[in-house]
Amino acid sequence: MKVSRRACLKMSGFGVVAMGMLPRVAFAARNSVLSMRTGAQPNGKTRLVIETSARPSYDISYPQNQMVVSLSNTTGSVTPKLSGDTLIKNITSIQNGDKLNVVADLRGAISPIEKSNVMILSPNGDNEYRLVLDFAAGTGVAQSGETAKSAKTVTKKYTIVIDAGHGGKDPGCIGKGGTKEKTVVLSVAKKLKKELDAIGFKTYLTRSDDTFLKLADRAEIAEKRHADLFLSLHANANPSRQTRGYSVYTLSEKASDEEAQKLAETENAVDRIGVSGFAEFSKEIRVALSSLQQRAVAELSQEYAADCARAMDNASITRLPGPNIRHAPFAVLRSTVPGALIELGHLSNASEEKLLKSDAHQNKLVRAIVKSVKNYDFDV
């Protein structure tokens, strides 16, 4: 990718702005821009990524042949990294009081960006918060949300591997009413496979019955199937029986919080149940472990996790308080396949235990996950 660097402030579509003319307003910015970059996407789309130190609050406007992203309570001056084969010719940052206006000069008109094409990714590895905007050339008339959603169909048989956690001699969490995690997640996995198959995906289960599988074997199945996405389904438990809600995790060598670290330690411990420790990975998987450190795979996982959390929230499924996406060193996610570990809820919470074993709630979870898979951009 060719990278061009431009440091000059230039005229914007909403008037001539010079450094000496910027208003001198005192404010304490809670956020700052760390980097900006563009890249070409399939089907003629352009991607703009704005990295910030805190979660961004933004508005987007569309002057003629421009897109202006206004970031509230934000400051910063960075040199954008621009790809030469996108719809963006140049990017200028203009401080306007407590707002930072990121002005993208375009090669032509674009349609207003649908919300489904805007992502806010949480910190992961070397990256902080990222505002990700995907857009294409257009007439300036946006599709309605419903029209855009109905127009999105699966045109290629992408491969999804669905991992029902635990199994066999490892029951996973057990609710007060006796509900076993391994039973709940297998039921959800089978329903999820059926729904994804029906809309054109090619799906595989790591286990289709009450079988114990080592974590390395689960990851290896995704590798051998050349999966485009790996989803590991679980149900959680907490010493506090008041705790409830789903959570979504991606792989990181450093956990995002203490709770995520404890959960990873618990999930990783299943390979010590009646077996001789964690098996050595094959040569192919060792290569995979090394490849996973590449930013691209980590970002793909993060993007799916963001889609999943958004779909769960939109379906009014209770979320575990805290970050919408968490990170921890889960052994089952160690592969070159982008993926996430989804904790469907808490069996240790009596009311959520009843929900998790009910067909109605399982179907609700499945519909949300299906929507997140449909919204995920496999061609990035």
SVG drawing of the C-alpha trace seen along z (x, -y; Angstrom):
<svg xmlns="http://www.w3.org/2000/svg" viewBox="-40 -35 46 74">
<polyline fill="none" stroke="black" stroke-width="0.4" points="0.0,0.0 1.4,-3.4 1.6,-5.8 1.6,-9.6 2.1,-12.1 0.6,-15.6 1.2,-18.1 -0.3,-21.3 -3.6,-22.8 -5.8,-23.7 -9.1,-25.3 -12.1,-23.3 -15.6,-23.2 -17.1,-25.3 -14.8,-28.3 -11.2,-29.4 -9.4,-28.3 -5.9,-29.3 -3.8,-28.5 -3.9,-32.1 -7.7,-32.2 -8.5,-29.3 -10.6,-30.3 -8.7,-30.5 -11.1,-28.6 -9.8,-27.0 -11.0,-23.5 -9.9,-20.3 -10.1,-17.6 -11.0,-14.2 -9.8,-12.6 -7.1,-12.9 -6.5,-11.5 -3.5,-9.1 -3.5,-8.1 -5.6,-8.2 -5.3,-5.9 -7.3,-4.9 -7.4,-1.7 -9.2,-0.2 -11.9,2.4 -13.6,4.9 -16.4,3.7 -15.0,0.2 -15.4,-0.7 -13.0,-2.9 -12.2,-2.5 -11.2,-5.4 -9.8,-4.5 -9.4,-7.2 -7.6,-6.0 -8.3,-7.8 -7.1,-7.6 -10.7,-7.3 -14.0,-6.1 -15.0,-8.7 -18.2,-10.7 -18.8,-11.8 -21.1,-13.4 -20.7,-13.1 -21.7,-15.7 -21.3,-15.7 -20.4,-19.0 -19.9,-18.8 -17.2,-16.3 -16.2,-16.1 -16.9,-14.1 -16.5,-15.8 -16.2,-13.8 -16.6,-16.0 -15.1,-14.5 -16.4,-16.0 -14.0,-16.9 -11.1,-15.9 -7.8,-17.4 -4.8,-16.2 -2.7,-16.8 -1.4,-13.7 -0.2,-13.0 -2.7,-10.7 -1.5,-7.6 -3.3,-7.7 -3.7,-4.9 -3.6,-6.1 -6.4,-3.9 -9.4,-5.1 -12.1,-7.8 -10.2,-10.1 -7.7,-12.5 -6.6,-14.3 -7.4,-14.6 -7.2,-17.8 -7.7,-18.2 -9.2,-21.5 -9.6,-22.4 -12.9,-24.2 -13.2,-24.9 -13.7,-21.6 -14.3,-19.8 -11.8,-18.3 -13.2,-18.4 -11.6,-15.7 -12.1,-16.9 -11.8,-14.3 -11.5,-15.7 -13.2,-13.1 -12.8,-12.2 -16.6,-12.4 -19.9,-12.2 -20.7,-9.5 -23.9,-8.2 -24.3,-9.0 -22.8,-6.1 -25.3,-3.6 -24.8,-2.9 -24.1,0.8 -20.9,-0.5 -19.7,-2.4 -17.8,-0.5 -16.1,-1.6 -13.5,0.9 -12.2,1.2 -8.5,1.2 -6.7,4.4 -3.0,5.1 -1.1,2.1 -4.4,0.3 -6.5,-2.1 -10.1,-2.9 -10.8,-3.1 -13.6,-4.7 -14.0,-2.7 -16.0,-4.1 -16.7,-2.1 -18.2,-3.9 -18.6,-3.8 -19.2,-6.3 -22.9,-7.1 -25.6,-9.7 -25.8,-11.1 -29.1,-9.3 -28.8,-6.7 -30.9,-3.5 -33.2,-3.2 -32.0,-0.9 -34.5,1.8 -33.8,1.7 -30.0,1.9 -30.4,4.9 -32.8,6.8 -30.4,6.2 -27.5,7.9 -27.4,11.5 -24.7,14.2 -23.2,14.5 -20.3,16.7 -20.2,19.8 -18.1,18.6 -17.1,21.3 -18.1,20.9 -16.9,23.3 -19.1,23.3 -17.6,24.6 -19.9,25.8 -17.7,25.4 -16.9,28.3 -18.6,31.7 -18.2,35.3 -16.5,35.5 -16.3,31.7 -19.8,30.3 -18.6,26.7 -20.7,24.5 -23.6,26.0 -26.6,23.8 -28.3,24.1 -31.2,25.9 -28.8,28.4 -28.5,27.0 -25.1,27.9 -23.2,25.5 -22.2,28.2 -25.9,29.0 -27.0,25.4 -24.2,24.4 -24.6,27.6 -28.3,26.8 -27.5,23.2 -24.7,24.4 -27.0,26.8 -29.7,24.2 -27.1,21.7 -25.7,24.1 -29.2,24.8 -29.9,21.0 -26.6,20.2 -26.8,23.2 -30.3,22.0 -29.0,18.6 -26.0,19.9 -23.1,20.3 -21.1,23.5 -21.0,24.5 -19.3,27.2 -19.6,28.1 -16.5,29.0 -18.8,31.4 -22.3,32.6 -22.8,34.7 -21.7,35.0 -18.0,35.5 -14.9,34.1 -12.5,32.2 -9.2,30.7 -8.8,27.0 -6.1,27.5 -8.3,29.9 -11.1,27.3 -8.7,24.7 -7.3,27.3 -10.7,28.1 -11.1,24.5 -7.7,24.5 -8.4,27.8 -11.8,26.5 -10.1,23.3 -12.8,21.4 -13.5,17.8 -14.8,17.3 -14.6,19.3 -17.3,18.9 -16.8,20.6 -20.0,20.7 -20.0,20.8 -22.1,19.9 -20.6,18.2 -20.7,18.4 -20.0,15.9 -19.7,16.1 -22.2,13.3 -25.6,14.9 -26.8,11.4 -24.4,11.1 -26.0,11.7 -25.6,10.9 -23.7,12.0 -20.1,11.0 -17.9,11.3 -14.2,12.0 -11.3,11.9 -7.8,13.2 -5.1,11.1 -2.0,12.1 -2.9,9.5 -6.4,9.6 -8.5,6.5 -9.5,6.8 -9.2,9.1 -12.5,10.8 -11.5,11.6 -8.2,13.1 -10.0,15.3 -12.4,16.5 -9.6,17.4 -7.8,19.3 -11.0,21.3 -11.7,22.1 -8.1,23.0 -8.0,25.4 -10.4,27.8 -7.5,29.5 -6.2,30.6 -9.3,32.7 -8.1,36.3 -5.6,35.8 -1.8,35.4 -1.6,31.7 -1.9,29.5 -0.8,31.4 2.0,30.0 0.6,28.2 1.3,29.5 3.7,27.6 0.8,26.0 -0.8,24.8 2.6,23.4 2.7,21.4 -0.9,20.3 0.1,19.1 2.8,17.0 0.5,15.7 -2.2,14.7 0.1,12.0 -0.3,10.2 -2.5,7.2 -4.8,8.1 -6.2,11.3 -6.6,9.5 -8.5,6.7 -10.8,9.0 -11.7,10.8 -12.3,7.4 -14.5,6.3 -16.7,9.5 -16.8,9.1 -18.1,5.5 -20.8,6.7 -21.8,9.5 -22.1,7.1 -24.1,4.7 -26.5,7.3 -27.0,8.6 -27.6,5.1 -30.1,4.4 -31.9,7.6 -32.3,6.3 -30.2,9.2 -28.8,8.2 -25.0,7.5 -22.6,8.0 -21.8,4.6 -18.4,3.2 -16.8,3.1 -18.8,4.3 -15.8,6.4 -13.2,8.0 -9.9,9.6 -8.0,12.5 -5.5,15.3 -8.1,18.0 -6.3,21.1 -9.3,22.1 -8.9,18.9 -5.3,19.6 -5.4,20.0 -5.1,18.0 -8.9,17.9 -10.6,14.7 -13.0,15.5 -14.6,14.8 -15.6,16.5 -19.3,15.7 -20.5,16.1 -24.3,16.4 -25.2,15.6 -24.7,16.7 -26.0,20.1 -25.1,19.0 -28.0,16.4 -31.3,18.3 -33.4,16.2 -30.8,16.4 -30.4,20.1 -34.1,20.5 -33.7,18.3 -30.7,20.2 -32.4,23.5 -35.6,22.2 -36.0,22.6 -37.4,19.0 -34.3,17.4 -31.9,19.7 -33.6,18.8 -33.3,15.1 -29.5,15.6 -29.2,17.4 -31.0,14.7 -28.7,12.1 -25.6,14.1 -26.9,14.8 -27.4,11.1 -23.8,10.4 -22.4,13.0 -24.5,11.5 -23.2,8.0 -19.6,9.1 -17.4,8.1 -15.7,11.3 -13.9,9.7 -11.8,7.2"/>
</svg>
